[in-house]
């Protein structure tokens, strides 16, 4: 199946954000997180009505995310590679308000064949795409004290101006893209990432930033998707999903990359949020965040 992606590249060196100070030691946004080296697994349950889905009664079917194949390649057992990209109130990052979770479909072990070629995650069954680009997506989180733990939470529903919402199975694992267009009636996601080394203060942005891979990344995503098929109305209905996150991905395990121009990029991570309180900047502090986001912030979106 052929789909098209849109590259969004942002360079942190071009970002000039004022340092954010607060009287408390905790942060509740703004934040910017970009990560595509985790996997998700879980179940999708189908209901005839929104009320049934909300109450968890009269289920029509329940499907677990199973191992998917693309030629000789297979996903991680009963799991899919995932990605998140959040930039809520992060002036200068592109876009400034976005809540995004999706299957990481764009990696390939054969770059000359194009992004997503041969990727077993680039299949319908188990694919998810939540895209909220409203003016004020509900996002919070940031660094804990010590800047070694980053938490991001997304909560919302249909804020998708481009009709990019997708969820498979619906329940047809092999149908065309039109079988699984619709809207998220609710969506809740949380991810906690732990790092071996504390994030560093970027003197240009005034934010604590890291592009290190977390050694632990756990979370979940739940919600209700209303399928509004344009090609097979028998698939329409309300689908609850209950997904759990774990670190690691097929892309990382197989050395897969995605291609942007002349460059190839493997799975990346970039976590950034303002400092909790005013921190004096030592003389000669290196601007550690410069040039990171060309790798960390570029993401793909399935539009068909």
Secondary structure, DSSP 8 states (H G I E B T S, - for coil): -------B---GGG--------SSS-----EEEEEEEEEEEEEEEEESSHHHHHHT-S--EEEE----EETTEE-STT-EEEEEEEEES-TTSSSSS-EEEEE----BS-GGG-TTTT-TTSSSTT-EEEEE-STT-EEEEEE-TTS-EEEEEEEES---TT---EES-SS-TTS-GGGGBEEEEEEEEEEEEE-SS--EE-TTT-EEEE-S--SEEEEEEEEEEEE--SS-GGG-EEEEEEEEEEE--HHHHTT-BEEETTEEE-S-EEEEEE-SS-----TT---TTTT-HHHHS-B-----
